[in-house]
Amino acid sequence: RHTNTHMSSGLCLLDELDEVLAASSTAPAPRAAPAAPAAAPPALPPPAAIERVAIVQAQTRLDSSGARFGSFTVRALLDGGGALETERRYSDFVALHSELATALALDDAFPVAASALPFSLLSARAELLRRHELQQYLRDVTARAAGSPAPAPLLAFLQPPPFTATATLAAECVAALPTAGSRTALAILRAHLSNGALQRAAAERIASLSEGGEATSAQAELVVAGAAEALTAALRRAVQPAGGLRATLSGPPTGHEAAAAACRALCALSCGCQPWHGAAREALERCGALQRLCDAMAHAPSAPLIAAAAATVAALTAASREPAGVASHFAFTAAGFVVAGMLDHPSTLRLQLACCGAVHALARRSPALGETLATAGAAAACVGAMNRFRSAGASSSRLQAAACAALGALLPHAAAMRQLEEGGGLRLLLRAVAEHGSDSPADAAVSMCGWRAVLALLGAPGTASAADAAADAASPSPLIHSLTPTLAQAELLPLLWLSLRVHRSQPAVLCACAAALSALACEDARRAKLGRTDLFCSAERRGALQAIEAVEVLLPGVRDATLARTLCRASDALVAVAGSRGWLAPAELAALHASLRAAGAATVIESSDEHRRALRRLECAQELAAAAAARKRGARPSVVGQPPQPVQT
């Protein structure tokens, strides 16, 4: 379906809306003074591979309370030259294992057992044995990561920490968090794994840094330092039952607050269009973040947690490297939790917005996922959100856009179609577009997603040619076949002309409107071939000329191949009806012919079937118009481009 192929690969719905509309706006806001050049976004460092790693020394250190602990000097050689050296204690190794276990297929339990005795009471032989076991563990990890860039948590582990949190009391770490930078907050998160209050405070600090005014540089630093893996491990500790890694650590689970904060931070790191957002999504996919998000939504179904988790699920699903149509068990589990969250928290706008984005991403990932969502009532939940949040404002507009997009992805399924029809059907979608008719980016997003949902609801073959649409009379009847001219001419077409006029600087909106126009024109061609008179655009000469004029206005500025092919289909269908009835003068046909040729050259679609068919249809219509004009003047019909021959009497 056309509606299932309109989003860019790797971006979830809300990121796509922001990217497309920001890039397509051509009218800059007035400024009192020239704006300073924007700072370049930070670049991610080149990937590094580790050649060899070894523990070269063991020593005794004192923490901030005066207690002794064992410390190990770790040195690593990199493939491209250079070395890294740091000093780590046993708990640092445990934190590293919790972040790498899933990505490197390690056992859940840390293989080096904790000592039952304090470090000060360990014998020299016991210390040597622990050093040997830790050395073997590092070699195993390095071997599993060989042949590819080293994981970010491993590289961060091999560098000196910015804050020796493991040697600092938990109370002092909590006091340092309000002013801590991104790397310091991450070091504190990795330090005291069994302290639930500290885990929550560190996760909240990372979330605030990722969402604040300096989020650009902080997000890049966090991703490079392995924050995605560290937060996923913290989320697992917050919601998992006793056992597994909990056998190595002591203390109760960290609780709902830590899980919600970790989900917020993961959402900020993974939702976006920058290179580090993509790197964070890849890291989250490797470390099994989707499973952890499902565990979090099952363990602590609060509105903030579900909102952040749903947005992260949408980002991970849209960026998944699995083939289209393939979905994991956890994707189906997440789908159930997303719909349940929408039904349990109907008045939380942020949650409804995030869940609509998740529904859209999941439904487009796999038809089976779409069927699961439709059966669970996702379409009804989206309709309810559209009816509840109709106030003016950017947030409400984004929700209307997200809900329309989610409905468009769900409508191929019969259950979703029934739920939308019960909630208002076509008039609900047209109302959303009509209530957001300004040229603001937020309202443009509603128009774009609304017209795509209308196209999906009508069931029109958005990629079919006019000839195919006209000849396919025996196919299963979509909703557009039963659409009445009264509704189309009174509500749908006037709103379509308004959207084309208001959003003429938004290519994404124009593409959606052109697809709707093409669908209506193709249906007109089908009905006309069957001898029916209940047409939409071409019921009378004025309407047909208005539709053709809209195509002519769009063609000169088109630079997108998809939009150009859509306009070719619309032109083909409109000329098929209007040209056969003699409504188009030769000058009008010549102007449309020139516009189509120019658009084909600008978008390099001259060899496409749509472009060739539209040009051939126009040439035939020009020949018919020339023949009719010649008959009126008493001249012999001639080929287009040649002067008419006088009639010999």
C-alpha positions in Angstrom: 0.0 0.0 0.0 1.1 3.6 -0.7 0.4 4.5 3.0 2.9 1.8 4.2 5.9 3.2 2.3 5.8 6.9 2.9 8.1 7.1 5.9 11.9 7.2 5.7 13.8 4.1 6.7 15.2 4.3 10.2 13.1 7.1 11.6 10.0 6.7 13.8 6.9 8.7 13.1 7.6 11.8 15.3 11.2 12.1 14.2 10.0 11.8 10.6 7.5 14.6 11.0 10.0 16.9 12.6 12.7 16.2 9.9 10.4 16.4 6.9 8.5 19.5 8.0 11.6 21.3 9.2 13.4 20.6 5.9 10.5 21.6 3.7 9.7 25.0 5.2 10.8 27.6 2.7 9.6 30.8 4.5 12.1 31.8 7.2 10.8 33.8 10.2 11.8 37.5 10.2 14.8 38.3 12.3 15.9 41.6 13.9 19.5 40.8 13.2 21.4 38.1 11.3 21.6 34.9 13.3 24.9 33.6 14.4 26.1 30.4 12.6 24.9 27.3 14.4 27.5 25.2 16.1 28.4 22.0 14.2 27.0 18.9 15.9 29.6 16.8 17.7 31.1 14.0 15.6 31.3 10.5 16.8 34.9 9.1 17.2 36.0 6.5 14.7 35.4 2.9 15.9 38.3 1.2 17.6 39.2 -2.5 17.9 41.2 -4.0 20.8 44.2 -6.3 20.0 45.1 -7.4 23.5 44.1 -6.6 27.1 45.9 -7.6 30.3 45.8 -7.0 34.1 49.4 -5.8 34.7 49.2 -5.1 38.5 47.1 -5.5 41.6 47.2 -3.1 44.5 45.4 -2.1 47.7 43.5 1.3 47.8 41.5 3.2 50.4 38.0 4.5 49.7 36.6 7.8 51.1 35.7 6.2 54.4 39.1 4.7 54.9 38.2 1.1 54.1 40.6 -1.0 52.0 39.7 -2.5 48.6 41.6 -4.3 45.9 42.3 -2.5 42.6 43.6 -3.9 39.3 45.6 -2.0 36.7 44.2 -2.9 33.2 46.2 -2.1 30.0 44.9 -2.6 26.5 46.5 -2.3 23.1 44.4 -1.1 20.1 44.6 -2.4 16.6 45.4 0.9 15.0 48.2 1.7 17.5 48.0 3.3 20.9 47.2 2.0 24.4 44.6 2.5 27.1 45.2 2.1 30.8 43.0 2.4 33.8 42.5 1.1 37.3 39.4 -0.9 38.2 38.0 -2.8 41.2 35.8 -5.9 41.3 32.5 -4.0 41.2 33.6 -2.3 38.0 34.0 -5.7 36.3 30.5 -6.7 37.5 29.0 -3.5 36.0 30.8 -4.2 32.7 29.4 -7.7 32.6 25.8 -6.5 33.1 26.2 -4.2 30.1 27.8 -6.7 27.8 26.1 -10.0 28.7 23.3 -9.8 26.1 25.3 -8.2 23.3 28.1 -10.8 23.5 26.0 -13.8 24.5 27.5 -14.2 27.9 26.0 -16.0 30.9 23.8 -13.8 33.1 25.8 -14.6 36.2 29.3 -13.0 36.4 31.7 -15.8 36.1 34.1 -14.6 38.9 32.4 -15.2 42.2 32.4 -12.6 44.9 34.5 -13.3 48.0 32.8 -14.1 51.2 35.6 -12.3 53.1 36.5 -8.6 53.2 39.4 -7.8 50.9 41.6 -7.1 53.9 41.3 -10.7 55.1 42.0 -12.3 51.7 45.2 -14.3 51.4 47.9 -13.7 48.8 46.9 -16.9 47.0 43.2 -15.8 46.9 44.2 -12.4 45.5 46.3 -14.0 42.8 43.5 -16.4 41.9 41.0 -13.5 41.5 43.4 -11.6 39.4 43.8 -14.6 37.1 40.0 -15.1 36.8 39.4 -11.5 36.0 42.3 -11.6 33.4 40.6 -14.7 31.8 37.3 -12.9 31.7 38.7 -9.9 29.9 40.4 -12.1 27.4 37.1 -13.9 26.8 35.2 -10.6 26.3 37.9 -9.4 23.9 37.8 -12.6 21.9 34.0 -12.4 21.5 34.3 -8.8 20.3 37.1 -9.6 17.9 36.6 -8.7 14.2 34.4 -5.7 14.9 34.7 -2.4 16.7 34.9 -2.8 20.5 31.6 -2.2 22.3 31.3 1.3 23.9 31.1 0.0 27.5 34.3 -2.0 27.0 36.2 1.1 25.6 34.8 3.2 28.5 35.9 0.6 31.0 39.5 0.7 29.6 39.7 4.5 30.1 40.3 6.3 33.4 36.9 7.2 34.9 36.1 10.9 35.2 34.9 10.3 38.7 36.1 7.5 41.0 32.6 6.7 42.1 33.4 3.2 43.2 35.8 4.7 45.8 33.3 7.3 47.0 30.5 6.7 49.4 27.0 6.6 48.0 25.9 9.7 50.0 28.8 11.7 48.5 27.8 10.5 45.0 24.2 11.6 45.5 25.5 15.1 46.7 27.7 15.4 43.5 24.9 14.5 41.1 23.0 17.8 40.8 26.0 19.5 39.2 27.5 16.4 37.6 28.3 16.3 33.9 27.2 13.5 31.6 30.3 11.2 32.0 30.3 11.8 35.8 26.7 10.9 36.1 27.2 7.8 34.0 30.2 6.8 36.2 28.0 7.1 39.3 25.3 5.0 37.7 27.8 2.2 37.2 29.3 2.4 40.6 26.8 1.4 43.3 24.6 -1.1 41.5 22.7 -2.3 44.5 21.8 1.2 45.8 18.3 1.8 44.5 18.1 5.5 45.5 21.4 6.2 43.8 20.5 4.4 40.7 17.3 6.4 40.4 19.1 9.7 41.1 21.8 9.0 38.5 19.3 7.9 35.9 17.3 11.1 36.4 20.4 13.2 36.1 21.3 11.5 32.8 17.7 12.0 31.6 17.8 15.7 32.5 21.1 16.2 30.7 19.8 14.4 27.6 16.7 16.5 27.5 18.1 19.9 28.5 19.4 22.8 26.6 22.9 21.3 26.1 21.4 17.9 25.1 23.2 17.8 21.7 26.7 17.5 23.2 25.6 15.6 26.2 23.8 12.9 24.1 26.9 12.4 21.9 29.1 12.0 25.0 26.8 9.6 26.6 26.4 7.4 23.6 30.2 7.2 23.1 30.6 6.3 26.8 28.1 3.4 26.5 25.1 5.1 28.2 22.6 3.1 26.1 24.0 -0.2 27.5 24.4 1.1 31.0 20.8 2.4 31.1 19.5 -0.9 29.7 21.3 -2.7 32.5 20.0 -0.3 35.1 16.5 -0.9 33.7 16.9 -4.6 34.0 18.1 -4.3 37.7 15.1 -2.1 38.4 12.5 -4.6 37.3 13.9 -8.0 37.4 13.1 -10.5 40.2 15.7 -11.9 42.5 18.2 -14.2 40.8 20.5 -13.8 37.8 22.7 -10.8 38.3 20.8 -10.1 41.5 22.7 -13.1 42.9 25.9 -11.2 42.5 24.5 -8.0 44.0 22.8 -7.4 47.3 19.7 -5.3 48.0 16.1 -5.0 46.6 15.2 -4.0 43.1 15.6 -0.3 42.5 11.9 0.4 41.9 9.5 2.2 39.6 11.2 5.6 39.8 14.6 4.2 38.6 12.9 2.4 35.8 10.9 5.5 34.7 14.1 7.6 34.8 16.0 5.0 32.8 13.2 4.9 30.2 13.2 8.7 29.9 17.0 8.7 29.3 16.8 5.9 26.7 14.0 7.7 24.9 16.1 10.9 24.7 19.2 9.0 23.5 17.4 6.9 20.8 14.7 9.3 19.4 16.3 11.6 16.9 17.9 12.0 13.5 21.5 12.7 14.5 24.3 10.1 14.0 24.6 9.4 17.8 20.8 8.6 17.9 21.4 6.0 15.2 24.4 4.6 17.2 22.3 4.5 20.4 19.5 2.5 18.6 22.0 0.0 17.2 23.5 -0.4 20.7 20.0 -0.9 22.2 19.1 -3.5 19.6 22.3 -5.4 20.4 21.7 -5.4 24.2 18.1 -6.5 24.0 16.5 -3.3 25.1 13.1 -4.2 23.7 12.8 -7.1 26.1 13.8 -4.8 29.0 11.2 -2.2 28.0 8.5 -4.8 27.9 9.6 -5.9 31.4 9.4 -2.3 32.6 5.9 -1.7 31.2 4.7 -4.9 32.9 6.4 -4.2 36.2 5.6 -0.5 36.6 2.8 0.6 34.3 2.9 4.3 35.2 2.0 7.0 32.7 5.6 8.6 32.5 7.2 5.2 32.1 4.9 3.9 29.4 5.2 7.2 27.5 9.0 7.0 27.5 9.0 3.3 26.8 6.5 3.6 23.9 8.6 6.3 22.3 11.7 4.1 22.6 9.9 1.1 21.2 8.8 3.2 18.2 12.4 4.4 17.5 13.8 0.8 17.8 11.1 -0.7 15.7 11.4 1.9 12.9 15.2 1.4 12.9 15.2 -2.4 13.1 17.6 -4.1 10.7 15.4 -7.1 10.4 13.7 -7.8 7.0 10.3 -6.2 6.6 7.6 -8.4 7.9 9.8 -10.0 10.6 9.0 -9.2 14.2 10.2 -10.7 17.5 8.1 -12.1 20.3 8.9 -8.9 22.3 7.5 -6.7 19.6 4.1 -8.5 20.0 4.4 -8.1 23.8 5.2 -4.4 23.4 2.2 -4.0 21.1 -0.1 -5.3 23.9 1.4 -3.0 26.5 1.2 0.0 24.3 -2.6 -0.4 23.6 -3.2 -1.2 27.3 -1.4 2.0 28.2 -3.6 4.1 25.8 -6.7 2.6 27.3 -5.5 2.9 31.0 -4.3 6.5 30.7 -6.7 8.2 28.3 -6.2 11.7 29.6 -2.3 11.9 29.4 -1.4 13.6 26.1 2.3 12.8 26.2 1.5 9.1 26.6 -1.2 9.1 23.9 1.3 10.8 21.5 4.1 8.3 22.2 1.8 5.3 21.9 0.4 6.5 18.6 3.9 6.7 17.3 4.6 3.2 18.6 1.4 1.8 17.0 2.4 3.3 13.7 5.9 1.8 13.8 4.7 -1.6 15.0 1.9 -1.8 12.4 4.3 -1.0 9.6 6.9 -3.5 10.7 4.7 -6.6 10.2 1.1 -7.4 9.0 0.8 -9.8 11.9 1.7 -7.0 14.3 -0.8 -4.8 12.7 -3.5 -7.5 13.1 -2.6 -7.9 16.7 -2.9 -4.2 17.3 -6.2 -3.9 15.5 -7.6 -6.8 17.4 -6.5 -5.3 20.7 -8.4 -2.0 19.9 -5.6 0.2 18.8 -7.7 2.0 16.2 -10.4 2.7 18.7 -7.8 4.1 21.1 -6.4 6.4 18.4 -10.0 7.6 17.6 -10.6 8.3 21.2 -7.3 10.3 21.5 -8.3 12.4 18.4 -11.7 13.2 20.0 -10.3 14.1 23.4 -7.4 16.3 22.3 -8.8 18.8 19.8 -7.6 22.1 21.4 -5.3 24.5 19.6 -1.6 24.0 20.3 1.4 22.3 18.8 1.1 19.3 21.2 -2.5 18.6 20.2 -1.6 19.0 16.5 1.2 16.5 16.8 -1.2 14.1 18.5 -3.8 14.5 15.7 -1.0 13.9 13.1 0.3 10.8 15.0 -3.1 9.3 15.4 -3.9 9.8 11.7 -0.7 8.1 10.8 -1.3 5.2 13.1 -4.8 4.8 11.7 -3.4 4.8 8.2 -1.0 2.0 9.1 -3.8 0.0 10.8 -6.6 0.4 8.1 -5.6 -2.6 6.0 -7.0 -4.7 8.8 -10.7 -5.3 9.0 -10.9 -4.8 12.7 -9.3 -1.4 12.5 -11.6 -0.4 9.7 -14.7 -1.3 11.8 -13.4 0.7 14.8 -12.7 3.8 12.6 -16.2 3.6 11.0 -17.8 3.4 14.4 -15.8 6.4 15.5 -16.7 8.6 12.5 -14.9 7.2 9.5 -14.0 9.5 6.7 -15.6 12.6 8.4 -13.4 12.1 11.5 -10.3 12.4 9.3 -11.6 15.3 7.3 -12.5 17.1 10.5 -9.0 16.7 11.8 -7.6 18.2 8.6 -10.1 21.0 8.6 -9.5 22.0 12.2 -5.8 22.4 11.5 -5.9 24.4 8.3 -3.1 26.9 9.0 0.3 26.9 7.4 2.2 26.2 10.6 4.5 23.1 10.6 2.3 21.4 13.2 -0.9 21.8 11.2 1.0 20.8 8.0 1.8 17.5 9.8 -1.9 16.9 10.4 -2.7 17.6 6.8 0.0 15.2 5.6 -0.9 12.3 7.9 -4.6 13.0 7.5 -4.7 12.8 3.7 -2.6 9.6 3.9 -5.1 8.1 6.3 -8.0 9.2 4.0 -6.2 7.4 1.1 -5.8 4.3 3.2 -9.4 4.4 4.3 -10.7 4.7 0.8 -8.7 1.7 -0.1 -7.5 3.3 -3.3 -4.6 1.8 -5.1 -2.2 4.7 -4.7 0.4 3.2 -7.0 -1.9 2.0 -9.8 -2.1 3.6 -13.2 -5.3 5.2 -14.5 -5.7 2.5 -17.1 -5.3 -0.3 -14.6 -7.8 1.4 -12.3 -10.3 1.8 -15.1 -10.0 -1.8 -16.2 -10.0 -3.4 -12.8 -13.8 -3.6 -12.4 -13.8 -7.1 -11.2 -11.5 -6.5 -8.2 -12.8 -6.5 -4.6 -14.7 -3.3 -4.0 -12.8 -0.8 -1.8 -14.5 2.0 0.1 -13.8 4.5 -2.7 -16.1 2.5 -5.0 -19.0 3.3 -2.7 -18.1 6.9 -2.0 -20.9 9.3 -3.0 -20.3 12.4 -5.2 -22.3 14.4 -2.6 -19.8 13.8 0.2 -16.8 14.1 -2.1 -17.9 17.4 -3.7 -19.3 19.0 -0.5 -16.5 18.1 1.9 -13.6 16.2 0.5 -12.7 18.1 -2.6 -13.0 21.7 -1.2 -10.7 20.6 1.7 -8.3 19.1 -0.7 -8.1 22.3 -2.8 -7.6 24.2 0.5 -4.7 22.0 1.6 -3.0 22.3 -1.8 -3.3 26.1 -1.6 -2.2 26.6 2.0 0.7 24.1 2.1 2.2 24.8 -1.3 5.6 25.2 0.3 5.5 21.7 2.0 6.5 19.0 -0.4 5.5 16.2 2.0 1.9 17.6 2.3 1.7 18.2 -1.5 2.7 14.6 -2.1 -0.1 13.3 0.2 -2.7 15.6 -1.4 -1.6 14.6 -4.9 -2.0 11.0 -4.0 -5.5 11.6 -2.8 -6.3 13.6 -6.0 -4.8 10.8 -8.1 -7.0 8.2 -6.3 -10.2 10.3 -6.9 -9.2 10.9 -10.6 -8.5 7.1 -11.1 -11.9 6.3 -9.6 -13.5 8.8 -12.0 -11.8 7.1 -14.9 -13.0 3.7 -13.8 -16.6 4.9 -13.4 -16.6 6.8 -16.7 -15.4 3.6 -18.5 -18.3 1.8 -17.0 -20.7 4.4 -18.2 -21.5 5.9 -14.8 -22.2 9.6 -14.2 -21.6 9.8 -10.5 -18.1 11.2 -10.8 -16.1 13.3 -8.3 -13.6 15.6 -10.0 -14.9 15.2 -13.5 -18.6 15.4 -13.0 -18.7 18.7 -14.9 -16.3 20.8 -16.9 -15.6 23.3 -14.2 -14.5 20.6 -11.7 -12.3 18.8 -14.2 -10.6 22.1 -15.2 -10.0 22.9 -11.5 -8.4 19.5 -10.9 -6.2 19.8 -14.0 -5.2 23.3 -13.0 -4.1 22.0 -9.6 -1.9 19.5 -11.4 -0.5 22.2 -13.6 0.3 24.4 -10.6 2.2 21.6 -8.9 4.2 20.3 -11.8 6.6 23.2 -12.5 8.1 23.2 -8.9 8.2 19.5 -8.4 11.6 18.0 -7.5 10.5 14.7 -5.9 10.2 11.6 -8.2 7.4 10.1 -6.1 5.3 13.3 -6.3 6.0 13.6 -10.0 4.8 10.0 -10.7 1.7 10.7 -8.6 0.9 13.8 -10.6 1.4 11.8 -13.9 -1.2 9.3 -12.7 -3.6 12.1 -11.8 -3.0 13.8 -15.2 -3.6 10.5 -17.0 -6.9 9.9 -15.3 -8.2 13.4 -15.6 -7.4 13.7 -19.3 -8.9 10.3 -19.9 -12.3 11.7 -18.8 -12.1 15.4 -19.7 -10.4 14.8 -23.0 -12.9 12.2 -24.2 -15.7 14.7 -23.5 -14.1 17.6 -25.4 -13.7 19.8 -22.3 -10.0 20.6 -22.9 -8.9 23.2 -25.6 -5.7 22.5 -27.6 -3.9 25.3 -25.8 -4.7 23.8 -22.4 -3.5 20.4 -23.5 -0.3 21.9 -24.9 0.4 23.7 -21.7 -0.1 20.5 -19.6 2.0 18.5 -22.1 4.9 21.0 -21.7 4.6 20.9 -17.9 4.7 17.1 -17.8 7.8 17.0 -20.0 9.5 19.6 -17.8 8.6 17.7 -14.6 9.9 14.4 -16.1 13.2 16.0 -17.0 13.6 17.6 -13.6 12.9 14.4 -11.6 14.4 11.9 -14.1 11.3 9.9 -14.5 11.0 10.1 -18.3 11.4 6.3 -18.6 8.7 5.5 -16.0 5.4 3.9 -17.1 3.4 6.7 -15.4 5.2 9.4 -17.3 5.0 7.7 -20.7 1.4 6.8 -20.3 0.4 10.4 -19.3 2.2 11.8 -22.3 0.7 9.4 -24.7 -2.8 10.2 -23.3 -2.2 13.9 -23.8 -1.0 13.3 -27.4 -4.1 11.4 -28.1 -6.3 14.1 -26.6 -4.5 16.7 -28.6 -5.1 14.8 -31.8 -8.8 14.5 -30.9 -9.0 18.2 -30.1 -7.2 19.2 -33.3 -9.6 17.0 -35.3 -12.6 18.6 -33.6 -11.3 22.1 -34.3 -10.6 21.2 -37.9 -14.1 19.9 -38.4 -15.5 23.1 -37.1 -13.4 25.1 -39.6 -14.2 22.8 -42.5 -10.6 21.5 -42.7 -9.3 17.9 -42.9 -8.1 16.5 -39.5 -4.3 16.4 -39.3 -1.6 15.0 -37.1 -0.7 17.1 -34.0 2.1 19.5 -34.9 1.2 19.8 -38.6 -1.0 22.4 -40.2 -4.6 21.3 -41.2 -5.2 20.5 -44.9 -8.1 22.3 -46.7 -11.0 20.1 -47.7 -11.1 19.4 -51.5 -14.6 20.0 -52.9 
